[in-house]
Amino acid sequence: MTDFTPFDQTSFDQLLRGHAGLLEDSVHDRWVRAQALFEERAYREAAVLLTELLDDPGEVVHELTDVRLLLARSLFHSAQLDGTIRVATELLEHDPNEPYAHLLVGRALERKGRKDEAKPHLRLAELLGGYRT
C-alpha cells in the first residue's frame, strides 16, 4: 500500500541541498567539489568553480589562500598561463612566503618564454619550499 503521509519540506530541502544543482550549495560544498574536479583532472571546470568561489566567498572572511592556490594550479594545468601568473601573484601579495605560488609563477613565465623573469620566483620556490627547479 502506498504511503501518502505528508513530508516536511524543510527536511526534503536539506536532503537535496547541493545535489544536481537543485538548491544552492554551501561554500564548503563548492570547495569540496572544486577539489574533486581538480583530482579528476577537470582543471578548467575546477577553475570556473574556484573563480566563482572567490567572487562570492559567502561566510568565509579569512584570506582564501588555499582557494587561490588551487585556482592557480588549475589554471596552470589547463595552460591558462596569464591567469596563473595573475592569481599566483595576487596570492603572493597576501602571502609572499608561499613557495608553491612562486613555483607556479616561475613555471608559467618559463612556459611563456620569459625565463629571466622566472628565475627569481624559481629560486624562491627552491629556498622556501625545497622545490627543485
C-alpha positions as CSV (number, residue, x, y, z in Angstrom):
1,M,0.0,0.0,0.0
2,T,1.3,3.5,-0.9
3,D,2.0,5.9,2.0
4,F,0.6,9.3,1.3
5,T,1.9,10.8,4.6
6,P,2.8,14.5,4.0
7,F,6.6,15.1,4.3
8,D,8.4,18.0,6.0
9,Q,9.5,20.4,3.1
10,T,12.5,21.6,5.2
11,S,13.9,18.1,5.7
12,F,13.4,17.4,2.0
13,D,15.2,20.6,1.0
14,Q,18.1,19.7,3.3
15,L,18.3,16.2,1.8
16,L,18.6,17.6,-1.7
17,R,20.9,20.5,-0.8
18,G,23.8,20.5,-3.2
19,H,22.6,17.6,-5.3
20,A,22.1,18.0,-9.1
21,G,22.2,21.8,-8.6
22,L,18.6,21.7,-7.3
23,L,19.4,24.0,-4.4
24,E,22.1,26.4,-3.5
25,D,25.4,24.9,-2.3
26,S,27.2,26.0,0.7
27,V,30.7,27.4,0.4
28,H,32.1,24.2,1.8
29,D,30.2,22.1,-0.7
30,R,31.6,24.2,-3.6
31,W,35.2,23.9,-2.2
32,V,34.9,20.2,-1.8
33,R,33.5,19.9,-5.4
34,A,36.3,22.0,-6.8
35,Q,38.9,19.8,-5.1
36,A,37.3,16.7,-6.5
37,L,37.2,18.2,-10.0
38,F,40.9,19.0,-9.7
39,E,41.7,15.5,-8.5
40,E,39.8,14.2,-11.6
41,R,41.9,16.4,-13.8
42,A,38.9,18.5,-14.8
43,Y,41.1,21.6,-14.4
44,R,39.0,24.1,-16.4
45,E,35.8,23.1,-14.5
46,A,37.7,23.4,-11.2
47,A,39.0,26.9,-12.2
48,V,35.4,28.1,-13.0
49,L,34.1,26.9,-9.7
50,L,37.1,28.4,-7.8
51,T,36.7,31.7,-9.5
52,E,33.0,31.8,-8.6
53,L,34.0,30.9,-5.0
54,L,36.5,33.8,-4.9
55,D,33.9,36.2,-6.4
56,D,31.3,35.2,-3.8
57,P,33.1,33.7,-0.7
58,G,29.9,33.7,1.4
59,E,30.5,33.5,5.1
60,V,34.3,33.0,4.6
61,V,36.0,36.1,6.0
62,H,39.7,34.9,6.2
63,E,42.2,35.1,3.4
64,L,41.4,32.5,0.8
65,T,45.0,31.3,0.3
66,D,44.0,27.6,-0.3
67,V,41.3,28.6,-2.8
68,R,43.7,31.0,-4.7
69,L,46.5,28.3,-4.8
70,L,44.2,25.6,-6.1
71,L,42.8,28.1,-8.7
72,A,46.4,29.0,-9.8
73,R,47.2,25.3,-10.1
74,S,44.0,24.6,-12.1
75,L,44.8,27.5,-14.4
76,F,48.4,26.2,-14.9
77,H,47.3,22.7,-15.6
78,S,44.8,23.9,-18.2
79,A,47.5,26.0,-19.9
80,Q,45.9,29.3,-18.9
81,L,49.3,30.9,-18.2
82,D,48.3,34.5,-17.9
83,G,45.6,33.6,-15.4
84,T,48.1,31.5,-13.5
85,I,50.5,34.4,-13.2
86,R,47.8,36.8,-12.2
87,V,46.2,34.6,-9.5
88,A,49.6,33.4,-8.1
89,T,50.9,37.0,-8.0
90,E,47.7,38.1,-6.1
91,L,48.3,35.2,-3.7
92,L,51.9,36.4,-3.2
93,E,50.7,39.9,-2.3
94,H,48.9,38.3,0.6
95,D,51.4,35.6,1.5
96,P,54.9,36.4,0.0
97,N,56.4,33.3,1.5
98,E,54.2,30.8,-0.3
99,P,56.7,28.6,-2.1
100,Y,54.2,26.9,-4.4
101,A,52.9,30.2,-5.7
102,H,56.4,31.2,-6.6
103,L,56.9,27.9,-8.3
104,L,53.7,28.4,-10.4
105,V,54.7,31.9,-11.4
106,G,58.1,30.8,-12.3
107,R,56.9,27.8,-14.4
108,A,54.2,29.8,-16.1
109,L,56.8,32.5,-17.0
110,E,59.1,29.8,-18.3
111,R,56.4,28.3,-20.5
112,K,55.7,31.8,-21.9
113,G,59.4,32.1,-22.8
114,R,60.2,34.7,-20.1
115,K,63.0,32.8,-18.5
116,D,64.8,35.8,-17.0
117,E,61.6,36.9,-15.2
118,A,61.0,33.3,-14.0
119,K,64.4,32.9,-12.3
120,P,63.8,34.8,-9.1
121,H,60.5,33.0,-8.5
122,L,62.1,29.6,-9.1
123,R,64.9,30.4,-6.7
124,L,62.4,31.5,-4.0
125,A,60.4,28.3,-4.6
126,E,63.6,26.3,-4.1
127,L,64.7,28.2,-1.0
128,L,61.3,28.5,0.7
129,G,59.8,25.1,-0.2
130,G,62.6,22.8,-1.4
131,Y,61.1,22.6,-4.9
132,R,63.8,21.6,-7.3
133,T,63.9,23.9,-10.3
